[in-house]
Amino acid sequence: MIAIESVAARRRPLALANLSVEWGAGLHAVLGGYADGGPLLMALVAGLVPVRAGRIRVLGDPPTDAKVRRQVAFVPLDASLPDALRVHEVMSTAAAIRNEPAGDAVRRLESLGVEALAARSVRTLSRDEVRAVALAEALTSAQVRVLLVEEPLVSLDPRAAARLGEALRRRAREGCAVVVTTASMRDATELADDCVILRGGMLAGPPSPVEVVAGQAGGDAPLRIVTREGRALVAALARDASVAAVAGEDGSVLVRGGDVVTLARAVGRAIVETGADVSEMHVERQAAGGVRGGTW
Amino acid sequence: MTIALARPPLARLLRTTRGWLPIAAWAAVAVAFAVTARSGGSVRGADHVLVGGYGGLVLPLLSYAIVGALFGARSLSASIAPLVALGALPARAAAASVLLAMATTALAGLVTAAVVALVAHGSADPPLAGDALESAYAGGLGGAAYAAWFALGASFGRRGGGRALLLVADWLLGSTGSAAALLTPRAHLRNLLGGPAPMDFTQRASAAWLVAIAVACAVLSIRRAHVR
């Protein structure tokens, strides 16, 4: 559906170089911060930025093609809607542009739980509500086959945020190519079927398991390693300088250190050293008041 | 689809005070000029007001206000960005906005010029009905040319600041007898309204130049429309 071949593009201050990737139906994530060029990549696929080198095809044609544009929805972080219209008028205007029946605006907005906004003027909407309406339009359009969303869970009406993940997955199951860009590894891995990392305008491939684990962590969250050989693992980890604290408990080991990537590597070394059979490793969610169940 | 693309700018014009109030105000100024000439007993009142206050001040500023209201006081690209996000081609969305601006300004120019000609008509002016019709034609054509002129201006600058630049350029160059005046709507509008002809152009030639300015500016502004 989306084929990007050796593409270079620039829109100050962002640039992309020698970018090649193909996306079919499904939910795909591009992991990277603003400066890495995620928004530029989205604008490129949406046909809003010219390609300097290489080739890009969306639904088999250039993204600037009128037929393609109607089938592509792009919801950037600073989404905008026609300002003097009411929300239900925006939905009917969008339907006319996409060449599809208008349908019931309230029902379409219900998909993200923001049907109460139907009669409101766009001028009175908050930024989060504007994004929710733009997403509802994109998600419920029968024409849209490529959906591009920048930071899907950031700056979004809470009613919509609760339903967005499932709504995006549903569209992907229906055969759409849904691409999200995010700086959050957690959002990327929780939402998407696959993920590529964009660093400094270049694709760095999929994230490593350590990066995935680290990306799901917040601050100095501990790691829990599920193993039957916890005693040996605890002893090995206790000798590692990068581990701040370690404790064995009930068939698992809880380990804490400053940086989750360093911590995960320390666990890796300990596993190799002890030959422990580890069935799972994940970031421990922190309960209020400290680490749940750990003895430090 | 074109109607759908024209709906948001039209809503900006009709639903916001900032949209229609300047237009109503400039139309009122035009009528005030005409009433003043009539009450002053000017024998060539219509000629005097149309060439002076109306053509020189009211129509350019009325057109400036209409284009500003339709584009939401932003650049052309910024004003069409929400439509492009909904799947419209930038060029089509820009064309709908520019054509709407030209049609609206032509209508406003046509009506206000006819009203001015009727109200300010003096004893030495040409016959009333014919004068009103010719004034309406000049006002309509001039309005459309000014709308395209300012639409081109709105395609420059992050907030469409080129619009003000072209207003000043029209003011400074349009009243001179130089060849540069030929590129401005002002010089040709003055000729059509009965004022001095630029480079001794006939009224028909000035009308053709106004059409050419309108088409060229509209095409250029649409070509420059891209979404950042």
Chai-1 contact restraints between the chains, C-beta under 6 A:
chainA,res_idxA,chainB,res_idxB,connection_type,confidence,min_distance_angstrom,max_distance_angstrom,comment,restraint_id
A,L48,B,V227,contact,1.0,0.0,6.0,A-B,restraint_1
A,A66,B,L89,contact,1.0,0.0,6.0,A-B,restraint_2
A,R69,B,G87,contact,1.0,0.0,6.0,A-B,restraint_3
A,R69,B,L89,contact,1.0,0.0,6.0,A-B,restraint_4
A,R70,B,G87,contact,1.0,0.0,6.0,A-B,restraint_5
A,S80,B,A81,contact,1.0,0.0,6.0,A-B,restraint_6
A,S80,B,P82,contact,1.0,0.0,6.0,A-B,restraint_7
A,L81,B,P82,contact,1.0,0.0,6.0,A-B,restraint_8
A,P82,B,P8,contact,1.0,0.0,6.0,A-B,restraint_9
A,P82,B,P82,contact,1.0,0.0,6.0,A-B,restraint_10
A,A84,B,A11,contact,1.0,0.0,6.0,A-B,restraint_11
A,A84,B,R12,contact,1.0,0.0,6.0,A-B,restraint_12
A,A84,B,R15,contact,1.0,0.0,6.0,A-B,restraint_13
A,L85,B,P8,contact,1.0,0.0,6.0,A-B,restraint_14
A,L85,B,A11,contact,1.0,0.0,6.0,A-B,restraint_15
A,T93,B,A4,contact,1.0,0.0,6.0,A-B,restraint_16
A,T93,B,R7,contact,1.0,0.0,6.0,A-B,restraint_17
A,A94,B,L86,contact,1.0,0.0,6.0,A-B,restraint_18
A,A96,B,M1,contact,1.0,0.0,6.0,A-B,restraint_19
A,A96,B,A4,contact,1.0,0.0,6.0,A-B,restraint_20
A,I97,B,A4,contact,1.0,0.0,6.0,A-B,restraint_21
A,I97,B,L86,contact,1.0,0.0,6.0,A-B,restraint_22
A,I97,B,G87,contact,1.0,0.0,6.0,A-B,restraint_23
A,I97,B,A88,contact,1.0,0.0,6.0,A-B,restraint_24
A,R98,B,G87,contact,1.0,0.0,6.0,A-B,restraint_25
